[in-house]
Amino acid sequence: MPVMDGSVSIQELRKVNSEVKIIAVSGLTQKDKKAKVDDILVQAFLAKPYTAEKLLNTIHEVLNAK
């Protein structure tokens, strides 16, 4: 993103709504992804490429999580 990266975007979203549910998406490798996601609170992570079915299932899981 031209102005801010994903983790900064998430921080800004949390300032607006601390209860926002976030599904992070990245093309990073599994190892890189784990290192980045551990630092930020997200409800789920999708590695690219992903299918529409995987996206829909992830959205469903996040919205229905307690």
C-alpha positions as CSV (number, residue, x, y, z in Angstrom):
1,M,0.0,0.0,0.0
2,P,1.4,3.4,-0.9
3,V,0.8,5.3,2.4
4,M,1.0,2.6,5.2
5,D,1.6,-1.1,5.5
6,G,-0.8,-3.7,6.7
7,S,0.2,-3.6,10.4
8,V,-0.1,0.2,10.5
9,S,-3.5,0.0,8.7
10,I,-4.6,-2.5,11.4
11,Q,-3.5,-0.1,14.2
12,E,-5.4,2.7,12.6
13,L,-8.6,0.6,12.2
14,R,-8.3,-0.4,15.9
15,K,-8.2,3.2,16.8
16,V,-11.6,3.7,15.1
17,N,-13.1,0.4,16.3
18,S,-11.2,-1.7,18.9
19,E,-13.6,-4.6,18.2
20,V,-12.9,-4.7,14.4
21,K,-12.4,-8.3,13.1
22,I,-9.4,-8.6,10.7
23,I,-8.5,-11.2,8.2
24,A,-4.9,-10.6,7.1
25,V,-3.9,-11.6,3.6
26,S,-0.3,-11.9,2.3
27,G,1.8,-13.5,-0.3
28,L,4.6,-14.0,2.2
29,T,6.0,-17.5,2.9
30,Q,4.6,-19.5,5.8
31,K,7.7,-18.6,8.0
32,D,7.6,-14.9,7.1
33,K,3.8,-14.8,7.6
34,K,4.1,-16.3,11.1
35,A,6.6,-13.7,12.2
36,K,4.5,-10.8,11.0
37,V,1.2,-12.0,12.3
38,D,2.5,-12.8,15.8
39,D,3.1,-9.0,16.3
40,I,-0.5,-8.0,15.4
41,L,-3.8,-9.2,16.6
42,V,-5.8,-10.7,13.7
43,Q,-8.6,-13.2,13.8
44,A,-7.3,-15.1,10.7
45,F,-4.7,-15.2,8.1
46,L,-5.0,-16.2,4.4
47,A,-1.9,-16.9,2.4
48,K,-2.1,-16.1,-1.3
49,P,-3.2,-17.6,-3.5
50,Y,-6.5,-18.7,-1.8
51,T,-9.8,-19.9,-3.2
52,A,-13.1,-18.2,-3.0
53,E,-14.3,-21.1,-0.9
54,K,-11.4,-20.7,1.6
55,L,-12.1,-16.9,1.8
56,L,-15.8,-17.5,2.5
57,N,-15.1,-20.2,5.1
58,T,-12.6,-17.9,6.8
59,I,-15.1,-15.1,6.9
60,H,-17.7,-17.4,8.3
61,E,-15.4,-18.7,11.0
62,V,-14.3,-15.1,12.0
63,L,-17.8,-13.8,12.1
64,N,-19.1,-16.8,14.2
65,A,-16.1,-16.9,16.6
66,K,-16.9,-16.1,20.2
